[in-house]
Amino acid sequence: MPRVFFIAPHRPGRSPSQRFRFEQFVPYWEARGYAFTYGWSIDERDDRVLYRQGALAAKAKVYVNSWRRRSRLMDKLPGHDLIILQRETFMMPDIHFERKLAASGIPVIYDFDDALWIKHVSKGNRMLAWLKNPGKIDRLLPLADMVIAGNEFLADHARRYNPAVVTIPTVVDTSIYRPIAPEKPANDPLVIGWTGSSTTIQYLELAIPALRELKRKVPVPFRLRIISDVPLKVEGLDVEYRKWNKSSEVADLQDIDIGIMPMERDDWNKGKCAFKGIQYMAVGRPTVMENFGAGPSVIRHGVDGLLASSKEEWVAHLAQLLADADLRRRLGRAARTTIEERFSVQAWQDRYVQIFQELIGKKHK
């Protein structure tokens, strides 16, 4: 039975990137005969400290604990046939542990889904920004036997340092993300939905002026649903806040009417994988995305969603969807088909197995 060692910063079930780029595939891969070991450097207690503002002494302890965990993980490498490293082994500038992985003789897959060569620091850790070295990824990429990138922008960067690069988008399990017709009173306002975290809610704020103008111009009543770990106060709009919860994340999307994914137009967001939009589309909801980054690689404008390049286009597209139930149904059905065919676990699970077999086969030659 081939054994795969998955190494990432966070424990299983914690990080969306790990959940959707790796963990949700595991049951299928296990059924195909693979066994998995998980290794992480940040546990639940450390996690509560890491993203808090200040707390420098406590964060120093997180560093020490993480170093010790990584050191112990290195002792577990023997007996494995493949290593999947996501992002980095340890959230520090050095690549000490990654070099050990590469020198182990076990094939290494390096997986990433953000433009990590661009410095991007959360509000809670601005005082520790010096620890993030945007040049680190460029030293990691050549160490891998295979690089898996979340979109073509990321893949193009990776190819500068490693010729063995495959693009695999961040996807959903369409047996879980399913379209369900919401049951709501006929007089209820339509729901425009957005999901995200405290680190991305700034992009929702970019859409607020368009939503306010939409309310002034369009007689169809609507409510903005914000699904997040933090609320957002918005004057002049009917806003419903639902605290994000893993157990309800799909149900909270299944009864929206329209999904939105605004974003800032910069290189960091070129590295994003349009995952919010993929979630909306998977539950069969018409989606408006910023016409930027990965958005045009997911949505075909007017076929399975809408792309907006300006405030005026955001207002026009949302007004069209609010006013036309048939358009919402048509785009929603086409969106679901797109996700099933191109952005689902079911569409990609065997491609991963093929990559595993190729790398493990090379090891045993």
C-alpha positions in Angstrom: 0.0 0.0 0.0 1.6 3.3 -1.1 2.0 5.7 1.9 1.7 9.5 1.3 2.9 12.1 3.8 0.9 15.3 3.6 2.7 18.2 5.3 1.0 21.6 5.7 0.9 24.5 8.2 -2.4 23.6 9.8 -4.2 20.6 11.4 -6.8 18.7 9.3 -10.2 20.5 8.9 -8.7 23.9 9.8 -7.5 25.5 6.5 -9.8 26.0 3.5 -6.8 25.5 1.2 -5.9 22.2 2.8 -9.6 21.1 3.0 -10.4 21.8 -0.6 -7.1 21.0 -2.3 -6.3 17.8 -0.5 -8.5 16.6 2.4 -11.8 16.2 0.5 -10.1 13.9 -2.0 -8.7 11.5 0.6 -11.6 9.1 0.9 -11.5 8.4 -2.8 -7.7 8.0 -2.8 -7.9 5.7 0.2 -10.4 3.5 -1.7 -7.8 3.3 -4.4 -5.3 1.8 -2.0 -3.3 4.9 -0.7 -2.6 5.5 3.0 -2.0 9.0 4.4 -0.1 10.5 7.2 -0.8 14.1 8.2 1.8 16.5 9.6 1.2 20.1 10.7 3.1 22.7 12.8 0.2 24.8 14.2 -2.1 23.1 16.6 -5.5 24.4 17.9 -4.1 26.2 20.9 -1.4 27.9 18.9 -4.0 28.8 16.3 -5.9 31.0 18.8 -2.7 33.0 19.3 -1.3 33.2 15.9 -3.9 35.5 14.3 -4.5 37.7 17.3 -3.1 41.2 17.3 0.0 41.7 19.4 0.7 38.7 21.8 4.3 38.6 20.7 5.5 36.6 23.7 2.8 33.9 23.1 3.7 33.9 19.4 7.3 33.3 20.2 6.1 30.1 22.0 4.2 29.2 18.9 7.4 29.4 16.9 9.2 27.1 19.4 6.4 24.6 19.4 6.2 24.6 15.6 9.9 24.0 15.3 9.7 21.0 17.6 6.8 19.5 15.8 8.6 19.8 12.4 11.7 18.2 13.9 9.7 15.2 15.1 8.0 14.9 11.7 11.3 14.5 9.9 11.8 11.3 11.9 8.6 9.9 10.5 9.6 10.2 6.8 11.0 6.7 6.4 8.4 4.3 5.0 6.6 6.8 2.9 6.5 6.7 -0.9 5.4 10.3 -1.6 5.4 13.7 0.1 2.8 16.4 -0.6 4.0 19.7 0.8 1.4 22.5 0.8 2.7 26.1 0.9 5.6 25.5 3.4 6.6 23.3 6.2 7.2 26.1 8.7 6.1 29.7 8.5 9.5 31.2 8.7 12.0 32.6 6.1 14.4 29.6 6.2 13.9 26.4 4.1 15.8 24.1 6.5 13.0 21.4 6.7 12.1 21.6 3.0 15.7 20.9 2.1 15.5 17.8 4.3 12.4 16.6 2.5 14.1 17.0 -0.9 17.1 15.1 0.4 15.1 12.2 1.7 14.9 10.4 -1.6 11.1 10.5 -1.4 9.4 12.3 -4.3 8.0 15.6 -3.3 4.9 17.4 -4.7 4.7 21.1 -3.9 1.2 22.5 -3.9 0.3 26.2 -3.7 -2.7 28.4 -4.4 -1.6 31.9 -3.6 0.9 34.3 -5.1 3.3 33.7 -2.2 6.1 35.6 -3.8 4.1 38.8 -3.1 4.3 40.0 0.5 0.8 39.8 2.0 0.3 40.0 5.8 -2.8 39.7 7.9 -3.8 42.7 10.2 -3.1 40.6 13.3 0.5 39.9 12.3 1.8 43.2 10.8 4.4 43.5 13.5 5.8 40.1 12.4 5.8 40.9 8.7 9.6 40.6 8.7 9.2 36.9 9.2 7.5 36.5 5.8 10.0 36.2 3.1 8.4 36.5 -0.4 11.5 35.1 -2.0 11.1 31.8 -0.1 8.7 30.2 -2.6 11.3 30.7 -5.4 13.8 28.6 -3.4 11.1 26.0 -2.7 9.9 25.4 -6.2 13.2 23.9 -7.6 13.2 21.3 -4.7 10.0 19.6 -5.8 9.7 16.7 -8.2 6.3 18.1 -9.3 4.6 21.4 -8.6 0.8 21.7 -8.6 -0.5 25.3 -9.0 -4.0 26.5 -8.4 -4.3 28.6 -11.6 -2.3 29.6 -14.7 -0.9 32.8 -13.2 0.7 30.8 -10.4 1.8 28.1 -12.8 3.5 30.6 -15.1 5.5 31.8 -12.1 6.4 28.3 -11.0 7.7 27.4 -14.5 10.5 29.9 -14.1 12.0 27.6 -11.4 10.7 24.2 -12.2 9.6 22.7 -15.6 7.4 20.0 -13.9 4.3 22.1 -13.3 0.6 21.1 -13.4 -2.4 23.4 -13.0 -5.2 22.0 -10.8 -7.9 24.4 -9.6 -9.4 24.5 -6.1 -12.6 22.5 -6.5 -15.7 21.3 -4.6 -17.3 17.9 -4.0 -20.5 18.1 -6.1 -22.1 15.3 -4.0 -22.0 17.8 -1.1 -22.4 21.1 -2.9 -25.8 20.5 -4.5 -28.5 22.8 -5.9 -31.5 22.9 -3.7 -34.5 25.1 -4.5 -34.9 27.4 -1.4 -38.3 27.4 0.3 -39.1 31.0 1.1 -42.3 33.2 1.2 -43.2 34.8 -2.1 -42.8 38.3 -0.7 -39.3 37.7 0.8 -36.6 39.8 -0.8 -34.1 38.1 -3.1 -30.8 37.3 -1.4 -27.4 38.4 -2.9 -24.8 36.3 -1.1 -21.1 36.7 -0.3 -18.9 34.3 1.7 -15.4 34.9 3.0 -13.3 35.6 6.0 -11.9 38.6 7.9 -8.9 38.5 5.5 -11.1 39.0 2.4 -14.1 41.0 3.7 -12.2 44.1 2.4 -13.1 42.9 -1.1 -16.8 42.8 -0.3 -16.5 46.5 0.8 -15.5 47.3 -2.8 -19.0 46.2 -4.0 -20.9 48.3 -1.4 -21.2 51.4 -3.6 -22.6 49.4 -6.5 -25.1 47.6 -4.1 -26.3 51.0 -2.8 -26.8 52.3 -6.3 -28.6 49.1 -7.2 -31.0 49.6 -4.3 -31.7 53.2 -5.5 -32.2 52.2 -9.2 -34.0 48.8 -9.0 -37.5 48.4 -7.5 -36.9 44.7 -6.7 -36.1 44.3 -3.0 -33.0 42.4 -2.1 -31.0 41.5 1.0 -27.2 41.2 1.2 -26.2 38.0 3.1 -22.7 38.1 4.6 -21.3 34.6 5.6 -18.1 35.2 7.5 -16.3 35.0 10.7 -16.7 38.7 11.2 -19.8 41.0 10.5 -19.7 44.1 8.4 -21.8 47.1 9.2 -23.3 48.6 6.0 -25.4 51.7 6.1 -28.4 51.9 3.7 -28.7 48.2 2.8 -30.7 45.3 4.2 -27.9 43.1 5.6 -28.1 39.6 7.1 -25.0 38.3 8.8 -24.5 34.6 9.3 -21.4 33.5 11.2 -19.4 31.1 9.1 -19.7 27.5 10.3 -18.2 24.5 8.7 -21.3 22.4 9.4 -23.6 25.0 7.6 -21.4 26.4 5.0 -23.2 24.7 2.1 -26.7 25.2 3.4 -26.0 28.9 3.9 -25.2 29.2 0.2 -28.0 26.9 -1.1 -30.7 29.5 -0.3 -29.1 32.6 -1.8 -30.4 33.8 -5.2 -27.3 35.4 -6.6 -23.6 35.0 -5.6 -21.0 37.8 -5.9 -17.2 37.8 -5.9 -15.7 41.3 -6.1 -12.0 41.7 -5.8 -9.2 44.2 -5.9 -7.3 44.3 -9.2 -3.7 43.5 -8.1 -1.1 40.8 -8.6 -2.0 39.2 -5.2 -5.6 38.6 -6.4 -4.4 37.3 -9.8 -3.1 34.4 -7.7 -6.6 33.7 -6.2 -8.5 30.7 -7.6 -12.0 32.2 -7.8 -13.2 29.7 -5.2 -16.0 31.8 -3.8 -17.5 31.9 -7.3 -17.0 28.2 -7.7 -18.9 27.6 -4.5 -21.9 29.7 -5.6 -21.9 28.0 -9.0 -21.8 24.5 -7.5 -25.1 25.1 -5.7 -26.6 26.3 -9.0 -26.7 30.0 -8.3 -26.0 32.7 -10.9 -22.8 34.4 -10.1 -21.2 37.8 -10.8 -17.4 37.8 -10.6 -14.9 40.5 -11.1 -13.6 40.3 -14.7 -10.1 39.8 -13.5 -7.7 37.1 -12.4 -9.1 33.6 -12.5 -12.7 34.8 -12.9 -12.6 34.6 -16.8 -11.2 31.1 -16.6 -14.2 29.9 -14.6 -17.1 31.9 -16.0 -18.1 32.2 -19.7 -19.9 35.6 -19.7 -23.5 35.3 -20.4 -23.3 31.5 -20.6 -22.8 30.3 -17.0 -22.4 33.5 -15.2 -21.6 37.2 -15.6 -18.3 39.2 -15.4 -18.1 42.8 -14.3 -15.3 45.2 -15.0 -16.7 48.4 -13.5 -19.1 49.7 -10.9 -21.6 50.4 -13.8 -21.3 46.8 -15.0 -21.8 45.4 -11.4 -25.0 47.5 -11.1 -26.2 46.5 -14.6 -25.6 42.8 -14.2 -27.1 42.5 -10.7 -30.1 44.6 -11.8 -30.6 42.2 -14.7 -30.5 39.1 -12.5 -32.8 40.6 -9.9 -35.4 41.4 -12.5 -35.3 38.1 -14.5 -36.0 34.8 -12.7 -35.6 32.9 -16.0 -32.1 34.3 -16.5 -31.2 33.3 -12.9 -32.4 29.8 -13.5 -30.6 29.4 -16.9 -27.3 30.7 -15.7 -27.6 28.7 -12.4 -28.1 25.5 -14.3 -25.2 26.2 -16.7 -23.0 27.1 -13.7 -23.7 23.8 -12.1 -22.7 21.9 -15.2 -19.5 23.9 -15.5 -18.5 23.0 -12.0 -19.4 19.3 -12.5 -17.3 19.1 -15.6 -14.3 21.4 -14.7 -14.2 22.3 -11.0 -15.3 19.2 -9.0 -13.5 16.6 -7.0 -15.1 14.0 -9.3 -13.4 15.7 -12.4 -9.9 15.7 -10.8 -9.6 12.8 -8.4 -8.1 10.4 -11.0 -5.7 13.0 -12.3 -4.1 13.2 -8.9 -3.9 9.4 -8.8 -2.1 9.5 -12.1 0.4 12.0 -10.7 0.9 9.8 -7.6 1.5 6.7 -9.7 4.0 8.5 -12.0 6.1 9.9 -9.1 6.1 6.7 -7.0 6.9 4.7 -10.1 10.0 6.8 -10.7 11.1 6.3 -7.2 11.1 2.5 -7.6 12.9 2.4 -10.9 
